[in-house]
Amino acid sequence: MATDDTGVLIRPLGAPGDLGWVVMKHGELYAKEFRWDADFEALVARIVADYAQRHDPEREAAWIAEVDGARAGCVLCTAADETTAKLRVLLVDPVARGRGLGARLVDRCVDFARDHGYARMTLWTNNVLVAARRIYRSRGFRLVEEESHHSFGHDLVGEYWMRELTHD
């Protein structure tokens, strides 16, 4: 793994502190940017703990993006079922935005799912996450369902997105 000419490295999640960083950064960032409460951080903690304890390394993976040696983003690819992968906990630290990290992390996740035989990929997000939704749309995902919910201290609109994965 080498850092590219922009100082960016995307590496597998697994260094000491990676799991805690994913949870901490989500909790801090979403509280600051959206005023979401600790229920969101708890949700991310459950997702990360489940991945750490139960993931199948043959079918699931996670990545950390680093900029100049500092963690700056993350994403997980997990199995929803035998043919469907899930993109989870995409995040880019504000100090690293504008470098295309989000798109690169999504691409890594989609490529992994395709290369490991999944037929489709899904994700769940909320409509207030405008930048993430823009990335998903640009990477071939389409909105398939919306639902209003009260979570993380707010009334939100949850969105389910999906894309087919073609195998060359």
ABEGO torsion letter per residue (X at the ends): XBBBAAGBBBBBBGBBGAAAAAAAAAAAAAAAAAGBBAAAAAAAAAAAAAAAAABBAAABBBBBBBBGGBBABBBBBBBABAABBBBBGBBBBAAABGAGAAAAAAAAAAAAAAAAGBABBBBBBBAABAAAAAAAAAAGBBBABBBBBBBGGBBBBBBBBBBBBBBX
